[in-house]
Amino acid sequence: MKGNIQADKVYKFIRKQLLAGTFESGQRLAEEAICESAGVNRGDVRQAFSRLRAEGLIVRGKRGGAFVREYSEKDLGETQEVRQILETAAARLAIERADDDDLLAMEETAQHMLLMANNGYILGVCEGDLRFHSLLVDAAHNNRLSELYTRANIPLSGVNYIWKLKEQRQEVFITDSHDHIRIVKFFREKKIEPILELLAKGKQYG
């Protein structure tokens, strides 16, 4: 039982980093480093790798080992289309269903993104963006929609795109963070159209 708990722990740990773009596209995932970071053993990491391969987030190398999946331009485009469809639907529901706790969590995450952007910590911005959009979908209070969004394994515009984003000027991430803060403001004001416009704008950089 304990082993299953640890394996699930490291699975969530790796998955979060994969979707946030912590690892570079095509990068090999080192078991030993992950064991140390997550505080688990190699068996737990290997179980996690098996789940992540089944989900298509990582692939097995020709000579073994686990590698971050590489995304084609077509993958990126389709990922963004799916993300836009699901988040637009979620926003339309959340505008009526989001409660104070939902909005507070989104606001705190957006403020944290801005702090990271101002300090030039781009990976922190990417991680915050991933959390913000998940919170937005959860604010729709539709379990099936949240499950679908989670199972879609929507990377933040595709892992290789994230690494391209890191080459952008810092001002881009500061502007993006302010846009996330504005999204929460419009939720409080029950204004759906500006939210949808900002979500569409976000397609430019995650």
C-alpha positions as CSV (number, residue, x, y, z in Angstrom):
1,M,0.0,0.0,0.0
2,K,2.8,2.4,0.9
3,G,4.5,1.6,-2.4
4,N,1.4,2.5,-4.3
5,I,1.1,5.8,-2.4
6,Q,4.8,6.7,-3.1
7,A,4.4,5.7,-6.8
8,D,1.3,7.9,-7.1
9,K,3.2,10.7,-5.4
10,V,6.1,10.6,-7.8
11,Y,3.7,10.2,-10.8
12,K,2.0,13.5,-9.9
13,F,5.4,15.1,-9.2
14,I,6.8,14.2,-12.6
15,R,3.5,14.9,-14.5
16,K,3.2,18.4,-13.1
17,Q,6.8,19.2,-14.2
18,L,6.2,17.7,-17.6
19,L,3.1,19.8,-18.2
20,A,4.7,22.9,-16.8
21,G,7.7,22.5,-19.1
22,T,10.3,21.9,-16.4
23,F,12.0,19.4,-18.7
24,E,13.2,20.2,-22.2
25,S,11.6,18.4,-25.2
26,G,13.4,15.1,-25.8
27,Q,15.3,15.3,-22.5
28,R,16.1,12.0,-20.8
29,L,14.6,11.7,-17.3
30,A,17.2,10.6,-14.8
31,E,15.8,8.1,-12.3
32,E,18.3,8.9,-9.6
33,A,17.7,12.7,-9.8
34,I,14.0,12.2,-9.6
35,C,14.3,9.8,-6.7
36,E,16.3,12.5,-4.8
37,S,13.9,15.3,-5.7
38,A,10.7,13.4,-4.9
39,G,12.0,11.3,-1.9
40,V,11.1,8.0,-3.4
41,N,12.8,4.8,-4.6
42,R,13.6,3.6,-8.2
43,G,10.7,1.2,-8.2
44,D,8.3,4.0,-7.5
45,V,9.8,6.1,-10.3
46,R,9.6,3.2,-12.8
47,Q,5.9,2.7,-11.9
48,A,5.3,6.4,-12.5
49,F,7.2,6.2,-15.9
50,S,4.9,3.4,-17.0
51,R,1.8,5.5,-16.3
52,L,3.2,8.5,-18.0
53,R,4.2,6.4,-21.1
54,A,0.6,5.1,-21.2
55,E,-0.6,8.7,-21.2
56,G,1.8,9.7,-24.0
57,L,3.7,12.2,-22.0
58,I,7.0,10.4,-22.1
59,V,8.4,7.8,-24.5
60,R,10.9,4.9,-24.2
61,G,14.3,5.4,-25.9
62,K,15.6,3.0,-28.5
63,R,18.1,1.8,-25.9
64,G,15.8,2.1,-22.9
65,G,15.3,5.0,-20.5
66,A,12.5,7.5,-20.4
67,F,12.4,10.7,-22.5
68,V,10.2,13.7,-22.7
69,R,7.9,13.5,-25.6
70,E,8.7,15.8,-28.5
71,Y,5.8,17.8,-30.0
72,S,5.4,18.6,-33.7
73,E,3.9,21.9,-34.9
74,K,0.7,20.0,-35.7
75,D,0.7,18.7,-32.1
76,L,1.0,22.3,-30.8
77,G,-1.8,23.6,-33.0
78,E,-4.2,20.8,-32.0
79,T,-3.3,21.1,-28.4
80,Q,-4.1,24.8,-28.5
81,E,-7.5,24.1,-30.2
82,V,-8.5,21.6,-27.6
83,R,-7.3,23.9,-24.8
84,Q,-9.3,26.8,-26.2
85,I,-12.5,24.7,-26.6
86,L,-12.4,23.3,-23.1
87,E,-11.4,26.6,-21.4
88,T,-14.0,28.6,-23.3
89,A,-16.7,26.1,-22.2
90,A,-15.4,26.2,-18.6
91,A,-15.3,30.0,-18.5
92,R,-19.0,30.2,-19.6
93,L,-20.0,27.9,-16.8
94,A,-17.6,29.5,-14.2
95,I,-18.9,33.0,-14.8
96,E,-22.1,31.8,-13.0
97,R,-20.7,29.1,-10.8
98,A,-17.4,30.3,-9.5
99,D,-17.4,31.0,-5.7
100,D,-15.2,33.3,-3.6
101,D,-12.7,30.5,-2.9
102,D,-12.3,29.8,-6.6
103,L,-11.7,33.4,-7.5
104,L,-9.3,33.9,-4.6
105,A,-7.2,30.9,-5.6
106,M,-7.1,32.2,-9.2
107,E,-6.2,35.7,-8.1
108,E,-3.4,34.5,-5.7
109,T,-2.0,32.3,-8.5
110,A,-2.0,35.3,-11.0
111,Q,-0.3,37.5,-8.5
112,H,2.3,34.8,-7.9
113,M,2.8,34.7,-11.7
114,L,3.4,38.4,-11.8
115,L,6.0,38.1,-8.9
116,M,7.8,35.4,-10.8
117,A,7.7,37.4,-14.1
118,N,9.0,40.6,-12.4
119,N,11.9,38.5,-11.0
120,G,12.7,36.9,-14.4
121,Y,11.7,33.4,-13.2
122,I,10.0,32.2,-16.4
123,L,9.6,28.6,-15.3
124,G,7.7,29.9,-12.3
125,V,5.4,31.8,-14.6
126,C,4.8,28.7,-16.7
127,E,4.0,26.6,-13.6
128,G,1.7,29.4,-12.4
129,D,-0.1,29.5,-15.8
130,L,-0.7,25.7,-15.6
131,R,-2.2,26.0,-12.2
132,F,-4.3,29.1,-13.1
133,H,-6.0,27.4,-16.1
134,S,-6.7,24.3,-14.1
135,L,-8.3,26.4,-11.4
136,L,-10.4,28.2,-14.1
137,V,-11.7,24.8,-15.4
138,D,-12.4,23.6,-11.8
139,A,-14.3,26.8,-11.2
140,A,-16.9,25.6,-13.6
141,H,-17.9,23.0,-11.0
142,N,-18.4,20.3,-13.6
143,N,-16.6,17.2,-12.6
144,R,-16.8,15.6,-16.1
145,L,-15.2,18.7,-17.6
146,S,-12.4,18.8,-15.1
147,E,-11.7,15.1,-15.6
148,L,-11.7,15.6,-19.4
149,Y,-9.3,18.6,-19.1
150,T,-7.0,16.6,-16.8
151,R,-7.0,13.4,-19.0
152,A,-6.3,15.5,-22.1
153,N,-2.8,16.1,-20.6
154,I,-2.7,19.5,-22.1
155,P,0.8,20.7,-21.9
156,L,1.3,24.5,-21.6
157,S,1.3,24.9,-25.4
158,G,3.5,21.9,-25.8
159,V,6.8,21.4,-23.9
160,N,9.1,22.4,-26.8
161,Y,7.0,25.6,-27.2
162,I,7.6,26.5,-23.5
163,W,11.3,26.4,-24.1
164,K,10.9,28.8,-27.0
165,L,8.9,31.0,-24.7
166,K,11.9,31.2,-22.4
167,E,13.6,33.2,-25.1
168,Q,10.9,35.8,-25.1
169,R,11.5,39.2,-23.5
170,Q,10.6,39.5,-19.8
171,E,8.0,42.1,-20.6
172,V,5.9,39.4,-22.4
173,F,5.5,37.4,-19.3
174,I,4.8,40.5,-17.2
175,T,2.0,41.5,-19.6
176,D,0.7,37.9,-19.6
177,S,0.5,37.8,-15.8
178,H,-1.4,41.1,-15.8
179,D,-3.8,39.6,-18.2
180,H,-4.4,36.7,-15.8
181,I,-5.2,39.2,-13.0
182,R,-7.6,40.9,-15.4
183,I,-9.4,37.6,-16.1
184,V,-10.2,37.3,-12.4
185,K,-11.4,40.9,-12.3
186,F,-13.8,40.2,-15.1
187,F,-15.0,37.1,-13.4
188,R,-15.9,39.2,-10.4
189,E,-17.7,41.6,-12.7
190,K,-19.5,38.8,-14.5
191,K,-18.2,39.9,-17.9
192,I,-17.7,36.9,-20.1
193,E,-16.6,38.4,-23.4
194,P,-13.4,40.1,-22.1
195,I,-12.5,36.8,-20.4
196,L,-12.9,34.9,-23.7
197,E,-10.8,37.6,-25.5
198,L,-8.0,37.3,-23.0
199,L,-8.1,33.5,-23.2
200,A,-7.8,33.7,-27.0
201,K,-5.0,36.2,-26.6
202,G,-3.2,33.8,-24.4
203,K,-2.8,31.4,-27.3
204,Q,0.1,33.6,-28.5
205,Y,2.3,32.6,-25.6
206,G,0.6,30.0,-23.4
